[in-house]
Amino acid sequence: MRTATLRLRDCLDKPAILTLVYYHCPTICKPLLTNEADVVERTDIKPGKSYNLITVSFDEYDNPETATVMKRDITTSMGKVKQARAWRC
């Protein structure tokens, strides 16, 4: 399967929160992303309009599928993040 290349500079049209993680890291990275989503939900500013959320894995074994699963797991109960489509993984 071939995936589209997304360049970081294409995502930086507004301020951004950049998170570097491993998608297979249950002890630090997943709680970090869960807390990030929780904070986003509690703020008045809207992701996608005021800022973007960008998560990048630096694990050579991660791929678009693992990113999709992580994003779905983290944003399942987060209406603002899920609807804005402003969190790129």
C-alpha positions as CSV (number, residue, x, y, z in Angstrom):
1,M,0.0,0.0,0.0
2,R,1.4,3.4,-0.9
3,T,0.6,6.3,1.3
4,A,0.7,10.0,0.5
5,T,3.6,12.0,1.8
6,L,2.7,14.8,4.2
7,R,5.3,17.4,4.8
8,L,5.5,19.2,8.1
9,R,5.6,22.6,6.5
10,D,2.2,21.8,4.9
11,C,0.7,21.5,8.4
12,L,2.1,24.7,9.7
13,D,-0.4,27.3,8.4
14,K,-1.2,28.3,12.0
15,P,0.3,27.6,15.5
16,A,0.7,23.9,16.2
17,I,1.2,21.5,19.1
18,L,3.8,19.0,17.9
19,T,3.9,15.7,19.8
20,L,6.7,13.1,19.1
21,V,5.7,9.6,20.3
22,Y,5.8,5.9,19.7
23,Y,2.4,4.6,18.9
24,H,3.2,1.3,20.6
25,C,4.3,2.9,23.9
26,P,1.6,2.3,26.5
27,T,3.4,3.8,29.5
28,I,4.2,7.3,28.5
29,C,3.1,8.1,25.0
30,K,-0.6,6.9,25.1
31,P,-1.2,8.7,28.4
32,L,0.5,11.8,27.0
33,L,-1.8,11.9,24.0
34,T,-4.9,11.1,26.1
35,N,-4.1,14.0,28.4
36,E,-3.4,16.3,25.4
37,A,-6.9,15.4,24.0
38,D,-8.5,16.1,27.4
39,V,-6.9,19.5,27.7
40,V,-8.0,20.4,24.1
41,E,-11.6,19.4,25.1
42,R,-11.5,21.7,28.1
43,T,-10.2,24.9,26.3
44,D,-12.3,27.5,24.5
45,I,-10.0,27.7,21.5
46,K,-10.8,25.4,18.6
47,P,-8.3,23.0,17.0
48,G,-8.2,23.4,13.3
49,K,-9.2,27.1,13.5
50,S,-6.8,28.6,16.1
51,Y,-4.1,25.9,16.0
52,N,-3.4,22.4,14.7
53,L,-2.4,19.2,16.6
54,I,0.4,17.2,14.9
55,T,1.6,13.8,16.3
56,V,4.6,12.2,14.7
57,S,5.9,8.7,15.6
58,F,9.7,8.2,15.4
59,D,9.3,4.4,15.8
60,E,10.5,2.7,12.6
61,Y,7.8,0.0,13.1
62,D,4.9,2.5,13.2
63,N,2.9,3.0,10.0
64,P,-0.3,4.8,8.8
65,E,-2.4,2.0,10.2
66,T,-1.0,2.2,13.7
67,A,-1.4,6.0,13.6
68,T,-5.0,5.6,12.6
69,V,-5.7,3.1,15.4
70,M,-4.0,5.4,18.0
71,K,-5.9,8.5,16.8
72,R,-9.2,6.6,16.9
73,D,-8.5,5.3,20.4
74,I,-7.5,8.7,21.7
75,T,-10.3,10.7,20.1
76,T,-13.3,8.3,20.5
77,S,-14.8,10.3,23.4
78,M,-13.4,13.7,22.3
79,G,-16.0,15.6,20.3
80,K,-14.1,18.7,19.6
81,V,-10.9,17.0,18.4
82,K,-12.7,14.3,16.4
83,Q,-15.0,16.7,14.6
84,A,-12.4,19.3,13.8
85,R,-10.2,16.8,12.0
86,A,-7.3,19.0,13.2
87,W,-5.2,16.3,14.8
88,R,-2.9,14.8,12.2
89,C,-1.1,11.6,13.1
